[in-house]
Every structure is written in structure tokens, then in C-alpha cells.
Amino acid sequence: MKKTLLLIGGGHAHVEVLRQLALNPPPDADIALFNPSPSVWCSGMLPGVIAGHYKPSEAKVNLWALCQRARVRFFETSVLALNANNLVLESGIGERHRFDFASFDVGCVSQPIPIAPGAYVVTVKPIDSLLAAITEFESVRSAGLIVRVVGAGAAALEVALALAYRWRESANRRISIVASTRLMVGYPPRVRALALRACKKLGVAVLENKVVEHIEPTRLRLVGGAPVDTQLTVLATTSAPVALLQRTDLAKATDGSIHVNANLQSSNHPHIFAAGDCANVSGLTIPKSDVYSVHQGAPLAANLLASMTHSPLAPYRHSPNVLKLVSLGDKRAIATKYGFSTAGGWAWRWKDSTDRTWINRYTLD
């Protein structure tokens, strides 16, 4: 009997699933992908796109073309809800789809902060909205611009430095990072030192231990401190689950993501799978990073295919000691692994090669 598999979201893990489906098409299967956009960004290339090192087209994978090659139906729409008990998905255009198996790879969003009407706030994801906001403010506020990037991690650092490099010829554009903790907490101390050095070089101010409690049209209100002025605020805060996950009957982890076992199956509905930033693997502490989403692609694909053919599943093998590369705006990057950290142009070239290799893997001639 024909089995129906629905892929929800065009994240990095599902991109690999599509490639595997093209190489090993399952017999007698009906497969569909739901995603609001016909393409997916290589998020690691976003700082380079902002800085002007890449054209936007160089940093995208064509999901529609991958689906065509894999004989997967593509629905350019979001998903509103999923009922795992009744095996029904409701799409953003009001259609209902029945399924036998489903898989989530919808990523995550930035932790929200209360926003007053009139405040111009954009999150680092979705990437298209961020790039549109940057372009709009460049054209409207040519004389001067104050940008506050709220966050303490690698995403905040990379976006702030990319903006500073993009506007390096303009003395009237001020960029700063507003961090609720010390910058780059969780990384080796040398990473923080290298990050602060890069910020000083490109003129990015760093405000540490400043918790933003409310965003107003012209300022950020801080907990226990004087407000700071702003015109454009970019949220690169800690991750939060996408709203869709609350409209499912799947078991959740404490952070609101889908709780899955080692096989990437939902802990209460084994015919549902999840990977990437929207999943929390039982017994593992995995940072929210597309690096790990990429790593989960192959085992997710193998287990989806195995489930559809009633074959044994294999657990995902997590490797915590991966090389981490953090862009510094000016074609330099920090490289860190096993507690050793350094920075330079060679690290950016390594990152550039890695990202381009990933893109080329899914680019059709």
C-alpha cells in the first residue's frame, strides 16, 4: 500500500533528505514538502551576504528544483497545525492532507521582546525580512542610522560586524551589540577576546550585561539601567520554538521544541520525526546551530526511508566537538575546536569553502 510522507519545513536536514530521496526513491510512496519559500538560505553565508561578499543568489538552494528531481510534490505554503493522532496536516492555504509519516525541520526563532507600536524591529530569521529591512533603512536614512543588535552569541556578533563592514565608508552609521550577558558566553575566553578585538577594529560598540525589557520606537528600555537610543533593532537573541509547534499534539522538551529519541522520532508519536533546531534529542545537549542540522540530515533520511519500508532504524550519532567558524565581517573568521581558538583570513577562506561546498552539493546543473 502506498505510504504518504509529509516534510514540514525546508531546513538544512530536509535538504539532505531530498537529495537522498532522489538517489534512493522509495517504492510506492507519495512525498510532499511544505515550505513558505521555494528556496532555502545557507544561513552560514548570511553575514557574507550582508557584508557584500556574496550575492543573495549565491547563498540559496532551490528547494523546488530539488523536489522535482526527487519526485516530491512541493507546496509553497506554511503549515498551520498537525494532528498526529488523526494523521492530518492543515496547510496555510486551508487544505487538509492525510499522511502516514511526517518530519519537521522548521528551525527556530529569536526569543521575543515586548515591542511598542512604531518600533522598527527585525529578527535575524527569516533572512529575507532582515535583508529587506537593511536595504530599506539604507535608502530612507542615508544621512545617519543607529542600529542595535540585541544578543550575546555568534549570530549577534556576525550580523553586527557584517553591517559595520557594509557601512565602513559611512561615519554616520552607528552599530552596537546589546548583550544580556558577556559577549560569546559558552565559548573559550580567547574567542571572546578575538570577538572584542574585531568589534573595536570595525567600530562596533559592545554593551554587555544589558537586559532589554522593552523596545520603543526610538530607544531600548533596559532592566535597571538608562535606556539607549535606537532606530533599527535586530533581534539575535536566544532561540525560541516556532508557533507551529504549539499547534501539534507532539511531546515537547522544556524549551518548547519537539522531544525526540535517538532515532529522531517523536517520543509520543514514533511516526513523526524532527531534526535541526526544532528538535530536542533525548539525553543530548545540542546547541541550536545549522551545523548540527546538516549533520542530522543523512540519519534522518535513512530513518524516514527505513520507516516507510518497515526496516530497522539507526540512532543519530552526535559529535559535539565540531569545528566552529565565526565570521568577523572583513573576510576574516574565528576558528575554534577542542578549546583552541584563533582567527585570520585563512579561517574565513575555510568557512567560505565549506559553505560553498554545501551549496554546490544541492545545486542542479
C-alpha positions, 0 to 999 in steps of 0.5 A: 500500500502506498505510504504518504510522507509529509516534510514540514519545513525546508531546513538544512536536514530536509535538504539532505533528505531530498537529495537522498530521496532522489538517489534512493526513491522509495517504492510506492510512496507519495512525498510532499514538502511544505515550505513558505519559500521555494528556496532555502538560505545557507544561513552560514553565508548570511553575514557574507551576504550582508557584508557584500561578499556574496550575492543573495543568489549565491547563498540559496538552494532551490528547494523546488528544483530539488523536489522535482528531481526527487519526485516530491510534490512541493507546496509553497505554503506554511503549515498551520497545525498537525494532528498526529493522532488523526494523521492530518496536516492543515496547510496555510492555504486551508487544505487538509492532507492525510499522511502516514509519516511526517518530519519537521525541520522548521528551525527556530526563532529569536526569543521575543521582546515586548515591542511598542507600536512604531518600533522598527524591529527585525529578527535575524530569521527569516533572512529575507525580512532582515535583508529587506529591512537593511536595504530599506533603512539604507535608502530612507536614512542615508544621512545617519542610522543607529542600529542595535543588535540585541544578543550575546552569541555568534549570530549577534556578533556576525550580523553586527560586524557584517553591517559595520563592514557594509557601512565602513565608508559611512561615519554616520552609521552607528552599530552596537551589540546589546548583550544580556550577558558577556559577549560569546558566553559558552565559548573559550575566553580567547574567542571572546577576546578575538570577538572584542578585538574585531568589534573595536577594529570595525567600530562596533560598540559592545554593551554587555550585561544589558537586559532589554525589557522593552523596545520603543520606537526610538530607544531600548528600555533596559532592566535597571539601567538608562535606556539607549537610543535606537532606530533599527533593532535586530533581534539575535537573541536566544532561540525560541520554538516556532508557533507551529509547534504549539499547534501539534499534539507532539511531546515537547522538551522544556524549551518548547521544541519537539522531544525526540529519541535517538532515532529522531522520532517523536517520543509520543508519536514514533511516526513523526520525526524532527531534526535541526533546531526544532528538535530536542534529542533525548539525553543530548545537549545540542546547541541550536546551530545549522551545523548540527542540522546538516549533520542530522540530515543523512540519519534522518533520511535513512530513518524516514526511508527505513520507516516507510519500508518497515526496516530497522532504524539507526540512532543519530550519532552526535559529535559535539566537538565540531569545528566552529567558524565565526565570521568577523565581517572583513573576510576574516573568521574565528576558528575554534575546536577542542578549546583552541581558538584563533582567527585570520583570513585563512579561517574565513577562506575555510568557512567560505569553502565549506559553505560553498561546498554545501551549496554546490552539493544541492545545486542542479546543473 
